[in-house]
Amino acid sequence: MTNTSVEVMHKGQRVALHPRHGKSRFVTLTELMPKSHQAHQNWSPGRFLNWARDIGPATLDVVQRQLKDRPHPEHGYRSCLGLLNLSRRYSRDRLEQACSRALAINSASYQSISSILKQGLDQLPLPLAEEESELTELPVHTNVRGPRYYH
């Protein structure tokens, strides 16, 4: 390994030579990828974003996060595909509701959305945010001591 290249040896023979592109930078050669991953080469973020946009704004937001929160958009393709395919098993409306709930609880991952759908939580109303809920007074009884009790 040098500053400009990585050489792979097997039994004293060089079998591969790859240029280096700097620290924490990824370069993937299509011919070295597994066949299942090579099929993903033709995909693009736009393809997933358009599919998600057709389902709804919450689904679009989740897909955007999946693509943005990784070092390379390609790393999010499989999770986006799995997420969008949930609309086939359930429905587009249910997926949109599940994405809305996942965003509300700040857990917009495939696993979380899949769990919301499996448990039917997407069909329940979202709980109101604390600032939206009405604060009610506690009933007065002997266990309520008030602020003077602690001084």
DSSP file with accessible surface (Angstrom, degrees, kcal/mol):
  #  RESIDUE AA STRUCTURE BP1 BP2  ACC     N-H-->O    O-->H-N    N-H-->O    O-->H-N    TCO  KAPPA ALPHA  PHI   PSI    X-CA   Y-CA   Z-CA
    1    1 A M              0   0  161      0, 0.0     2,-0.2     0, 0.0     5,-0.2   0.000 360.0 360.0 360.0 131.7    0.0    0.0    0.0
    2    2 A T        -     0   0   73      3,-3.0     3,-0.0     1,-0.0     5,-0.0  -0.718 360.0 -91.2-124.9-177.8    1.3    3.4   -1.0
    3    3 A N  S    S+     0   0  154     -2,-0.2    19,-0.2     1,-0.2     3,-0.1   0.744 125.9  32.6 -66.7 -21.3   -0.2    6.9   -0.9
    4    4 A T  S    S+     0   0  103      1,-0.2    16,-2.4    15,-0.1     2,-0.3   0.588 122.2  22.7-114.1 -12.4   -1.4    6.5   -4.4
    5    5 A S  E     -A   19   0A  27     14,-0.3    -3,-3.0     2,-0.0     2,-0.4  -0.987  52.3-140.0-153.8 162.6   -2.3    2.8   -4.8
    6    6 A V  E     -A   18   0A  49     12,-3.1    12,-2.9    -2,-0.3     2,-0.5  -0.996  21.3-161.2-124.3 125.7   -3.2   -0.5   -3.1
    7    7 A E  E     -A   17   0A  89     -2,-0.4     2,-0.5    10,-0.2    10,-0.2  -0.919   4.2-153.2-111.3 130.5   -1.6   -3.7   -4.5
    8    8 A V  E     -A   16   0A  62      8,-3.0     7,-3.1    -2,-0.5     8,-1.5  -0.914  14.5-167.2-107.1 125.9   -3.1   -7.1   -3.8
    9    9 A M  E     -A   14   0A 100     -2,-0.5     2,-0.4     5,-0.2     5,-0.2  -0.844  12.7-171.9-114.9 147.0   -0.8  -10.0   -3.8
   10   10 A H  E >  S-A   13   0A 115      3,-2.8     3,-1.8    -2,-0.3    -2,-0.0  -0.949  78.9 -19.5-138.2 116.2   -1.5  -13.8   -3.8
   11   11 A K  T 3  S-     0   0  185     -2,-0.4     3,-0.1     1,-0.3    -1,-0.0   0.904 128.9 -50.6  52.3  44.7    1.4  -16.2   -3.3
   12   12 A G  T 3  S+     0   0   62      1,-0.2     2,-0.4     0, 0.0    -1,-0.3   0.447 118.0 109.5  80.2  -2.6    3.9  -13.5   -4.3
   13   13 A Q  E <  S-A   10   0A 139     -3,-1.8    -3,-2.8     2,-0.0     2,-0.4  -0.903  71.9-120.3-108.3 137.5    2.0  -12.6   -7.5
   14   14 A R  E     +A    9   0A 139     -2,-0.4    -5,-0.2    -5,-0.2     3,-0.1  -0.596  33.2 171.7 -75.3 125.9    0.2   -9.3   -7.9
   15   15 A V  E     +     0   0A  94     -7,-3.1     2,-0.3    -2,-0.4    -6,-0.2   0.576  64.6  14.2-109.4 -16.0   -3.5  -10.0   -8.6
   16   16 A A  E     -A    8   0A  28     -8,-1.5    -8,-3.0     2,-0.0     2,-0.4  -0.981  51.8-166.5-158.9 147.9   -4.9   -6.5   -8.4
   17   17 A L  E     -A    7   0A  86     -2,-0.3   -10,-0.2   -10,-0.2   -12,-0.0  -0.983  16.1-178.5-137.1 121.7   -3.7   -2.9   -8.4
   18   18 A H  E     -A    6   0A  54    -12,-2.9   -12,-3.1    -2,-0.4     2,-0.1  -0.976  25.3-123.4-124.6 136.5   -6.1   -0.1   -7.4
   19   19 A P  E     -A    5   0A  84      0, 0.0     2,-0.4     0, 0.0   -14,-0.3  -0.455  26.4-127.6 -72.4 147.8   -5.6    3.6   -7.2
   20   20 A R        -     0   0  100    -16,-2.4     3,-0.1    -2,-0.1     6,-0.1  -0.782  16.5-167.2 -94.2 145.0   -6.2    5.3   -3.9
   21   21 A H        -     0   0   77      1,-0.4    -1,-0.1    -2,-0.4     2,-0.1   0.099  52.7 -77.9-119.7  19.7   -8.5    8.3   -3.8
   22   22 A G    >   -     0   0   47    -19,-0.2     3,-1.3     3,-0.1    -1,-0.4  -0.181  68.3 -40.8 104.7 163.3   -7.9    9.7   -0.4
   23   23 A K  T 3  S+     0   0  190      1,-0.2     3,-0.1    -3,-0.1    -3,-0.0  -0.362 123.1   4.2 -65.0 136.5   -8.9    8.9    3.2
   24   24 A S  T 3  S+     0   0  105      1,-0.2     2,-0.4    -2,-0.1    -1,-0.2   0.735  97.0 127.6  62.4  26.1  -12.5    7.9    3.7
   25   25 A R    <   -     0   0  166     -3,-1.3     2,-0.4     2,-0.0    -4,-0.3  -0.940  47.3-148.2-112.6 137.9  -13.3    7.9    0.0
   26   26 A F        +     0   0  117     -2,-0.4     2,-0.4    -3,-0.1    -6,-0.0  -0.855  15.9 179.3-107.9 137.7  -14.9    4.9   -1.6
   27   27 A V        -     0   0   79     -2,-0.4     2,-0.5     2,-0.0    -6,-0.0  -0.991   8.5-168.3-134.1 125.9  -14.4    3.8   -5.2
   28   28 A T        -     0   0   94     -2,-0.4     2,-0.5     5,-0.0     3,-0.1  -0.968  12.2-147.2-120.5 125.2  -16.2    0.7   -6.4
   29   29 A L    >>  -     0   0   64     -2,-0.5     3,-1.4     1,-0.1     4,-0.6  -0.794  13.7-139.7 -88.9 128.4  -15.4   -1.0   -9.7
   30   30 A T  G >4 S+     0   0   56     -2,-0.5     3,-1.5     1,-0.3    -1,-0.1   0.887 100.2  57.9 -55.7 -41.8  -18.4   -2.6  -11.3
   31   31 A E  G 34 S+     0   0  139      1,-0.3    -1,-0.3    -3,-0.1     4,-0.1   0.722 105.7  50.9 -66.9 -17.3  -16.6   -5.7  -12.3
   32   32 A L  G <4 S+     0   0  110     -3,-1.4    -1,-0.3     2,-0.1    -2,-0.2   0.524  91.8  97.0 -95.4  -5.1  -15.5   -6.5   -8.7
   33   33 A M  S << S-     0   0   28     -3,-1.5     5,-0.1    -4,-0.6    -5,-0.0  -0.509  86.0 -98.9 -81.8 151.2  -19.1   -6.2   -7.4
   34   34 A P    >>  -     0   0   71      0, 0.0     4,-2.0     0, 0.0     3,-0.7  -0.320  37.3-110.7 -61.1 153.3  -21.3   -9.2   -6.7
   35   35 A K  H 3> S+     0   0  166      1,-0.3     4,-1.4     2,-0.2    -2,-0.1   0.871 118.3  56.5 -56.1 -38.8  -23.8   -9.8   -9.5
   36   36 A S  H 34 S+     0   0   71      1,-0.2     4,-0.5     2,-0.2    -1,-0.3   0.854 110.2  45.1 -64.8 -31.3  -26.7   -8.8   -7.3
   37   37 A H  H X4 S+     0   0   80     -3,-0.7     3,-0.8     1,-0.2     4,-0.4   0.809 103.5  63.1 -81.1 -29.6  -25.1   -5.4   -6.6
   38   38 A Q  H >< S+     0   0   49     -4,-2.0     3,-1.4     1,-0.2     4,-0.3   0.857  95.5  61.1 -63.1 -31.6  -24.2   -4.9  -10.3
   39   39 A A  G >< S+     0   0   59     -4,-1.4     3,-0.9     1,-0.3    -1,-0.2   0.825  97.6  59.2 -63.9 -27.7  -27.9   -4.8  -11.1
   40   40 A H  G X  S+     0   0   26     -3,-0.8     3,-1.8    -4,-0.5    -1,-0.3   0.611  81.2  86.0 -76.7 -12.5  -28.3   -1.8   -8.8
   41   41 A Q  G <  S+     0   0   90     -3,-1.4    -1,-0.2    -4,-0.4    -2,-0.2   0.797  85.3  55.5 -58.2 -30.8  -25.8    0.2  -10.9
   42   42 A N  G <  S+     0   0  144     -3,-0.9    -1,-0.3    -4,-0.3    -2,-0.1   0.512  90.9  95.3 -81.9  -5.2  -28.7    1.3  -13.1
   43   43 A W    <   -     0   0   41     -3,-1.8     3,-0.1    -4,-0.1    34,-0.0  -0.463  55.5-169.1 -81.1 161.2  -30.6    2.7  -10.2
   44   44 A S    >>  -     0   0   54     -2,-0.1     4,-1.4     1,-0.1     3,-0.6  -0.973  37.1-112.0-145.1 157.9  -30.5    6.3   -9.3
   45   45 A P  H 3> S+     0   0   44      0, 0.0     4,-2.8     0, 0.0     5,-0.2   0.898 117.2  60.6 -56.5 -37.0  -31.7    8.5   -6.4
   46   46 A G  H 3> S+     0   0   30      1,-0.2     4,-2.6     2,-0.2     5,-0.2   0.859  98.8  56.3 -59.5 -36.7  -34.2   10.1   -8.7
   47   47 A R  H <> S+     0   0  130     -3,-0.6     4,-1.8     2,-0.2    -1,-0.2   0.934 112.4  40.9 -61.1 -46.0  -35.8    6.7   -9.4
   48   48 A F  H  X S+     0   0    2     -4,-1.4     4,-2.6     2,-0.2    -2,-0.2   0.891 114.1  52.8 -70.8 -38.9  -36.5    6.2   -5.7
   49   49 A L  H  X S+     0   0   37     -4,-2.8     4,-2.6     2,-0.2    -2,-0.2   0.908 109.9  47.9 -64.9 -40.9  -37.5    9.8   -5.1
   50   50 A N  H  X S+     0   0   90     -4,-2.6     4,-1.7    -5,-0.2    -1,-0.2   0.906 112.4  49.4 -65.0 -41.9  -40.1    9.7   -7.9
   51   51 A W  H  X S+     0   0   53     -4,-1.8     4,-0.9    -5,-0.2    -2,-0.2   0.936 114.3  45.1 -61.8 -46.3  -41.5    6.4   -6.6
   52   52 A A  H >X S+     0   0    0     -4,-2.6     4,-2.4     1,-0.2     3,-0.8   0.897 108.1  57.0 -66.1 -40.0  -41.8    7.8   -3.1
   53   53 A R  H 3< S+     0   0  125     -4,-2.6    -1,-0.2     1,-0.3    -2,-0.2   0.869 102.5  56.3 -60.0 -35.7  -43.3   11.1   -4.3
   54   54 A D  H 3< S+     0   0  111     -4,-1.7    -1,-0.3     1,-0.2    -2,-0.2   0.790 109.5  46.7 -66.6 -26.7  -46.1    9.1   -6.0
   55   55 A I  H << S-     0   0   17     -4,-0.9    -2,-0.2    -3,-0.8    -1,-0.2   0.918 123.9 -75.3 -82.8 -45.8  -46.9    7.5   -2.6
   56   56 A G     X  -     0   0   10     -4,-2.4     4,-2.3     1,-0.1    -1,-0.3  -0.891  39.1 -80.7 161.9 169.7  -46.9   10.7   -0.5
   57   57 A P  H  > S+     0   0  104      0, 0.0     4,-2.3     0, 0.0     5,-0.1   0.853 121.1  51.0 -66.7 -35.5  -44.9   13.5    1.2
   58   58 A A  H  > S+     0   0    9      2,-0.2     4,-2.3     1,-0.2     5,-0.2   0.922 111.3  48.4 -68.6 -40.8  -44.0   11.5    4.3
   59   59 A T  H  > S+     0   0    0      1,-0.2     4,-2.6     2,-0.2     5,-0.2   0.917 110.8  51.7 -64.2 -41.0  -42.7    8.6    2.3
   60   60 A L  H  X S+     0   0   26     -4,-2.3     4,-2.7    -8,-0.4    -2,-0.2   0.928 108.7  51.0 -60.8 -43.2  -40.7   11.0    0.1
   61   61 A D  H  X S+     0   0   53     -4,-2.3     4,-2.2     1,-0.2    -2,-0.2   0.921 110.5  48.7 -61.8 -43.1  -39.1   12.5    3.3
   62   62 A V  H  X S+     0   0    0     -4,-2.3     4,-2.4     2,-0.2    -2,-0.2   0.939 112.2  48.1 -63.8 -44.8  -38.1    9.1    4.6
   63   63 A V  H  X S+     0   0    0     -4,-2.6     4,-2.2     1,-0.2     5,-0.2   0.920 109.4  53.3 -64.3 -40.8  -36.5    8.1    1.3
   64   64 A Q  H  X S+     0   0   87     -4,-2.7     4,-2.4     1,-0.2    -1,-0.2   0.921 110.2  48.2 -59.1 -41.2  -34.7   11.4    1.1
   65   65 A R  H  X S+     0   0   75     -4,-2.2     4,-2.6     1,-0.2    -1,-0.2   0.893 108.4  54.0 -65.4 -40.8  -33.3   10.7    4.6
   66   66 A Q  H  < S+     0   0   17     -4,-2.4    -1,-0.2     1,-0.2    -2,-0.2   0.889 115.3  39.9 -60.7 -38.6  -32.3    7.1    3.6
   67   67 A L  H >< S+     0   0   15     -4,-2.2     3,-0.5    -5,-0.2    -2,-0.2   0.847 119.6  44.7 -79.2 -33.9  -30.3    8.5    0.7
   68   68 A K  H 3< S+     0   0  156     -4,-2.4    -2,-0.2    -5,-0.2    -3,-0.2   0.828 102.1  63.6 -82.3 -31.7  -28.8   11.5    2.5
   69   69 A D  T 3< S+     0   0  112     -4,-2.6    -1,-0.2    -5,-0.2    -2,-0.1   0.292  93.1  74.9 -83.0  12.6  -27.8    9.9    5.8
   70   70 A R  S <  S-     0   0   89     -3,-0.5     6,-0.1     1,-0.1     4,-0.0  -0.870  89.7-113.6-121.4 157.6  -25.2    7.6    4.2
   71   71 A P  S    S+     0   0   94      0, 0.0    -1,-0.1     0, 0.0   -45,-0.1   0.851 107.1  20.2 -58.8 -32.9  -21.8    8.3    2.8
   72   72 A H  S >  S-     0   0   56      1,-0.1     3,-1.8    -3,-0.0     4,-0.4  -0.998  76.8-128.9-135.8 138.8  -23.0    7.5   -0.7
   73   73 A P  G >  S+     0   0   49      0, 0.0     3,-2.1     0, 0.0     4,-0.5   0.855 106.5  67.6 -54.7 -33.1  -26.6    7.4   -2.0
   74   74 A E  G >  S+     0   0   97      1,-0.3     3,-1.0     2,-0.2     4,-0.4   0.792  88.9  65.2 -59.8 -27.7  -26.0    3.9   -3.4
   75   75 A H  G <  S+     0   0   94     -3,-1.8     4,-0.3     1,-0.2    -1,-0.3   0.735 102.4  48.7 -68.0 -20.1  -25.7    2.6    0.2
   76   76 A G  G <> S+     0   0    0     -3,-2.1     4,-2.5    -4,-0.4    -1,-0.2   0.493  84.4  93.0 -95.2  -4.1  -29.4    3.5    0.8
   77   77 A Y  H <> S+     0   0    8     -3,-1.0     4,-2.8    -4,-0.5     5,-0.2   0.906  85.3  47.5 -58.6 -46.2  -30.8    1.9   -2.3
   78   78 A R  H  > S+     0   0  145     -4,-0.4     4,-2.6     1,-0.2    -1,-0.2   0.905 113.4  47.4 -67.5 -38.6  -31.6   -1.5   -0.8
   79   79 A S  H  > S+     0   0   24     -4,-0.3     4,-2.7     2,-0.2    -1,-0.2   0.907 113.3  49.5 -68.8 -36.3  -33.3    0.1    2.2
   80   80 A C  H  X S+     0   0    0     -4,-2.5     4,-3.0     2,-0.2     5,-0.2   0.923 111.3  49.4 -64.7 -43.0  -35.3    2.4   -0.1
   81   81 A L  H  X S+     0   0   44     -4,-2.8     4,-2.2    -5,-0.2    -2,-0.2   0.936 113.0  46.4 -61.9 -45.7  -36.3   -0.6   -2.2
   82   82 A G  H  X S+     0   0   23     -4,-2.6     4,-0.8     2,-0.2    -2,-0.2   0.927 113.8  49.2 -62.0 -43.6  -37.4   -2.6    0.8
   83   83 A L  H >< S+     0   0    2     -4,-2.7     3,-1.2     1,-0.2     4,-0.4   0.952 113.2  45.0 -61.3 -49.9  -39.3    0.4    2.2
   84   84 A L  H >< S+     0   0    0     -4,-3.0     3,-1.4     1,-0.3    -1,-0.2   0.828 106.1  61.0 -68.3 -29.6  -41.1    1.1   -1.1
   85   85 A N  H >X S+     0   0   48     -4,-2.2     3,-1.6     1,-0.3     4,-1.1   0.692  86.1  76.5 -70.1 -16.6  -41.9   -2.5   -1.6
   86   86 A L  H <X S+     0   0    1     -3,-1.2     4,-2.7    -4,-0.8    -1,-0.3   0.793  82.3  68.6 -61.9 -23.9  -43.9   -2.4    1.6
   87   87 A S  H <4 S+     0   0   15     -3,-1.4    -1,-0.3    -4,-0.4     5,-0.2   0.728  97.2  52.5 -68.3 -18.4  -46.5   -0.6   -0.4
   88   88 A R  H <4 S+     0   0  186     -3,-1.6    -1,-0.2    -4,-0.2    -2,-0.2   0.864 113.0  41.6 -81.4 -39.1  -47.1   -3.9   -2.3
   89   89 A R  H  < S+     0   0  151     -4,-1.1    -2,-0.2     2,-0.1    -3,-0.1   0.880 136.4  11.3 -75.9 -40.0  -47.6   -6.0    0.9
   90   90 A Y  S  < S-     0   0   54     -4,-2.7     2,-0.3    -5,-0.1    -3,-0.1   0.390 107.8 -83.2-103.9-119.6  -49.7   -3.4    2.6
   91   91 A S     >  -     0   0   44      1,-0.1     4,-2.5    -5,-0.1     5,-0.2  -0.965  26.7-108.4-147.0 167.1  -51.0   -0.4    0.6
   92   92 A R  H  > S+     0   0  113     -2,-0.3     4,-2.5     1,-0.2     5,-0.2   0.904 119.6  51.1 -63.9 -39.5  -49.7    2.9   -0.5
   93   93 A D  H  > S+     0   0  126      1,-0.2     4,-2.3     2,-0.2    -1,-0.2   0.913 110.9  47.6 -64.5 -42.9  -51.9    4.7    2.0
   94   94 A R  H  > S+     0   0   55      2,-0.2     4,-2.6     1,-0.2    -1,-0.2   0.903 111.0  51.3 -66.0 -40.2  -50.8    2.5    4.9
   95   95 A L  H  X S+     0   0    0     -4,-2.5     4,-2.6     2,-0.2    -2,-0.2   0.933 109.9  50.1 -62.1 -43.1  -47.1    3.0    4.0
   96   96 A E  H  X S+     0   0   22     -4,-2.5     4,-2.2     1,-0.2    -2,-0.2   0.925 112.0  47.4 -61.0 -42.7  -47.6    6.8    3.9
   97   97 A Q  H  X S+     0   0  101     -4,-2.3     4,-2.3     2,-0.2    -1,-0.2   0.901 111.4  50.9 -66.0 -39.3  -49.3    6.7    7.3
   98   98 A A  H  X S+     0   0    0     -4,-2.6     4,-2.7     1,-0.2    -2,-0.2   0.904 110.0  49.9 -65.3 -39.1  -46.5    4.5    8.7
   99   99 A C  H  X S+     0   0    0     -4,-2.6     4,-2.5     2,-0.2    -2,-0.2   0.901 108.9  52.5 -65.9 -39.5  -43.9    6.9    7.4
  100  100 A S  H  X S+     0   0   36     -4,-2.2     4,-2.1     2,-0.2    -2,-0.2   0.927 112.0  45.6 -59.9 -45.0  -45.8    9.8    9.0
  101  101 A R  H  X S+     0   0   30     -4,-2.3     4,-1.9     2,-0.2    -2,-0.2   0.924 111.5  52.0 -65.7 -43.0  -45.7    8.0   12.3
  102  102 A A  H  <>S+     0   0    0     -4,-2.7     5,-3.1     1,-0.2    -2,-0.2   0.903 111.1  47.5 -61.7 -39.8  -42.1    7.1   12.0
  103  103 A L  H ><5S+     0   0   34     -4,-2.5     3,-1.1     3,-0.2    -1,-0.2   0.899 108.9  55.0 -67.2 -38.2  -41.1   10.7   11.3
  104  104 A A  H 3<5S+     0   0   70     -4,-2.1    -2,-0.2     1,-0.3    -1,-0.2   0.847 114.1  39.8 -64.8 -33.3  -43.2   11.9   14.2
  105  105 A I  T 3<5S-     0   0   94     -4,-1.9    -1,-0.3    -5,-0.1    -2,-0.2   0.306 113.2-119.3 -98.8   8.7  -41.3    9.6   16.6
  106  106 A N  T < 5S+     0   0  131     -3,-1.1    -3,-0.2    -4,-0.2    -4,-0.1   0.902  81.6 114.4  56.7  46.6  -38.0   10.3   14.9
  107  107 A S      < +     0   0   46     -5,-3.1     2,-1.2    -6,-0.1    -4,-0.1  -0.476  29.3 160.5-141.7  65.9  -37.4    6.7   13.9
  108  108 A A        +     0   0   18     -5,-0.1     2,-0.2     4,-0.1    -5,-0.1  -0.314  29.3 125.8 -92.5  54.4  -37.6    6.7   10.1
  109  109 A S  S  > S-     0   0   39     -2,-1.2     4,-2.5     1,-0.1     5,-0.2  -0.699  72.1-113.0-104.8 163.7  -35.8    3.4    9.4
  110  110 A Y  H  > S+     0   0   65     -2,-0.2     4,-2.9     1,-0.2     5,-0.2   0.926 117.8  51.9 -57.3 -46.4  -37.0    0.4    7.4
  111  111 A Q  H  > S+     0   0  135      1,-0.2     4,-2.2     2,-0.2    -1,-0.2   0.908 110.8  47.0 -60.1 -43.8  -37.2   -1.7   10.5
  112  112 A S  H  > S+     0   0   21      2,-0.2     4,-2.4     1,-0.2    -1,-0.2   0.936 114.4  45.8 -65.0 -45.6  -39.3    0.9   12.4
  113  113 A I  H  X S+     0   0    0     -4,-2.5     4,-2.2     2,-0.2    -2,-0.2   0.913 112.2  51.3 -66.7 -40.0  -41.7    1.4    9.5
  114  114 A S  H  X S+     0   0    5     -4,-2.9     4,-2.7    -5,-0.2    -1,-0.2   0.923 110.9  48.9 -62.2 -42.1  -42.0   -2.3    8.9
  115  115 A S  H  X S+     0   0   47     -4,-2.2     4,-2.3    -5,-0.2     6,-0.3   0.905 108.3  53.5 -64.7 -42.0  -42.8   -2.8   12.6
  116  116 A I  H  X>S+     0   0    6     -4,-2.4     5,-1.8     1,-0.2     6,-0.8   0.926 112.5  45.0 -58.3 -43.3  -45.4    0.0   12.6
  117  117 A L  H ><5S+     0   0    1     -4,-2.2     3,-0.9     1,-0.2    -2,-0.2   0.929 111.9  50.9 -67.9 -44.6  -47.1   -1.7    9.6
  118  118 A K  H 3<5S+     0   0  142     -4,-2.7    -1,-0.2     1,-0.3    -2,-0.2   0.878 114.6  43.8 -61.0 -38.4  -47.0   -5.2   11.2
  119  119 A Q  H 3<5S-     0   0  128     -4,-2.3    -1,-0.3    -5,-0.2    -2,-0.2   0.493 109.5-123.1 -87.2  -3.4  -48.5   -4.0   14.4
  120  120 A G  T X<5 +     0   0   16     -3,-0.9     3,-1.5    -4,-0.5    -3,-0.2   0.670  67.6 137.5  72.7  17.0  -51.1   -1.9   12.7
  121  121 A L  G > < +     0   0   53     -5,-1.8     3,-1.5    -6,-0.3    -4,-0.2   0.754  60.8  69.8 -68.4 -21.6  -50.0    1.3   14.4
  122  122 A D  G 3  S+     0   0    8     -6,-0.8    -1,-0.3     1,-0.3    -5,-0.1   0.731  94.0  57.4 -66.2 -19.5  -50.3    3.2   11.2
  123  123 A Q  G <  S+     0   0  133     -3,-1.5    -1,-0.3    -6,-0.1    -2,-0.2   0.455  93.1  83.4 -92.8  -0.4  -54.1    2.8   11.5
  124  124 A L  S <  S-     0   0   99     -3,-1.5     2,-0.0    -4,-0.2    -4,-0.0  -0.742  91.7 -99.7 -98.8 150.1  -54.2    4.5   14.9
  125  125 A P        -     0   0  116      0, 0.0    -2,-0.1     0, 0.0    -1,-0.1  -0.377  42.4-104.8 -66.3 147.4  -54.3    8.3   15.2
  126  126 A L        -     0   0   76      1,-0.1     2,-0.1    -4,-0.1     3,-0.1  -0.491  38.8-109.0 -68.0 139.2  -50.9   10.0   16.0
  127  127 A P        -     0   0   99      0, 0.0     2,-0.1     0, 0.0    -1,-0.1  -0.420  39.9-103.6 -66.7 146.8  -50.6   11.1   19.6
  128  128 A L        -     0   0  117      1,-0.1     5,-0.1    -2,-0.1     2,-0.0  -0.411  36.2-107.1 -69.5 146.4  -50.8   14.9   20.0
  129  129 A A    >>  -     0   0   37      1,-0.1     4,-1.6    -2,-0.1     3,-1.2  -0.350  33.4-108.0 -67.4 155.7  -47.5   16.7   20.6
  130  130 A E  T 34 S+     0   0  171      1,-0.3     3,-0.2     2,-0.2    -1,-0.1   0.880 120.0  52.5 -55.8 -41.1  -47.1   17.9   24.2
  131  131 A E  T 34 S+     0   0  164      1,-0.2    -1,-0.3     3,-0.0     4,-0.1   0.754 111.6  47.7 -70.4 -19.1  -47.5   21.6   23.1
  132  132 A E  T <4 S+     0   0  125     -3,-1.2    -1,-0.2     2,-0.1    -2,-0.2   0.720  94.7  88.7 -90.4 -23.9  -50.8   20.7   21.4
  133  133 A S  S  < S-     0   0   47     -4,-1.6     2,-0.4    -3,-0.2    -4,-0.0  -0.454  85.1-110.5 -77.8 149.6  -52.3   18.6   24.2
  134  134 A E        -     0   0  177     -2,-0.1     2,-0.5     1,-0.0    -1,-0.1  -0.640  25.6-135.3 -79.6 130.7  -54.4   20.4   26.8
  135  135 A L        -     0   0  163     -2,-0.4     2,-0.3    -4,-0.1    -1,-0.0  -0.735  23.4-160.0 -84.9 129.4  -52.8   20.6   30.2
  136  136 A T        -     0   0  118     -2,-0.5     2,-0.1     1,-0.0     0, 0.0  -0.834  20.1-108.1-111.2 150.7  -55.2   19.7   32.9
  137  137 A E        -     0   0  182     -2,-0.3     3,-0.1     1,-0.1    -1,-0.0  -0.465  35.2-113.5 -71.8 144.4  -55.0   20.5   36.5
  138  138 A L        -     0   0  136     -2,-0.1    -1,-0.1     1,-0.1     2,-0.1  -0.551  37.8-103.6 -73.1 145.0  -54.3   17.7   38.9
  139  139 A P        -     0   0   90      0, 0.0     2,-0.5     0, 0.0    -1,-0.1  -0.418  36.3-113.1 -68.2 144.7  -57.2   16.8   41.3
  140  140 A V        +     0   0  142     -2,-0.1     2,-0.3    -3,-0.1    -3,-0.0  -0.686  56.7 138.4 -80.7 126.5  -56.7   18.1   44.8
  141  141 A H    >   -     0   0   95     -2,-0.5     3,-1.7     3,-0.1    -3,-0.0  -0.930  67.0 -81.4-155.8 179.5  -56.3   15.3   47.3
  142  142 A T  T 3  S+     0   0  133     -2,-0.3    -2,-0.0     1,-0.3     0, 0.0   0.714 120.9  59.5 -66.9 -21.6  -54.2   14.4   50.3
  143  143 A N  T 3  S+     0   0  113      2,-0.0     2,-0.8     1,-0.0    -1,-0.3   0.592  83.7  88.8 -83.2 -10.4  -51.2   13.2   48.3
  144  144 A V    <   +     0   0   68     -3,-1.7    -3,-0.1     1,-0.2    -1,-0.0  -0.801  51.6 172.2 -89.3 113.7  -50.8   16.6   46.6
  145  145 A R        -     0   0  133     -2,-0.8     4,-0.3     1,-0.1     3,-0.2   0.681  28.0-141.0 -98.7 -25.7  -48.5   18.6   48.9
  146  146 A G    >   -     0   0   35      1,-0.2     3,-1.0     2,-0.1     4,-0.4  -0.036  37.1 -63.2  85.2 171.7  -47.7   21.7   46.9
  147  147 A P  G >  S+     0   0  105      0, 0.0     3,-0.8     0, 0.0    -1,-0.2   0.779 125.8  64.3 -69.3 -26.2  -44.5   23.6   46.5
  148  148 A R  G >  S+     0   0  215      1,-0.2     3,-1.4    -3,-0.2    -2,-0.1   0.762  86.5  74.1 -70.6 -21.0  -44.2   24.7   50.2
  149  149 A Y  G <  S+     0   0  135     -3,-1.0    -1,-0.2    -4,-0.3    -3,-0.1   0.861  94.9  49.6 -61.3 -34.4  -43.8   21.0   51.3
  150  150 A Y  G <         0   0  170     -3,-0.8    -1,-0.3    -4,-0.4    -2,-0.1   0.403 360.0 360.0 -91.4   3.8  -40.2   20.8   50.1
  151  151 A H    <         0   0  198     -3,-1.4    -3,-0.0    -4,-0.2     0, 0.0  -0.719 360.0 360.0-104.7 360.0  -38.9   24.0   51.7
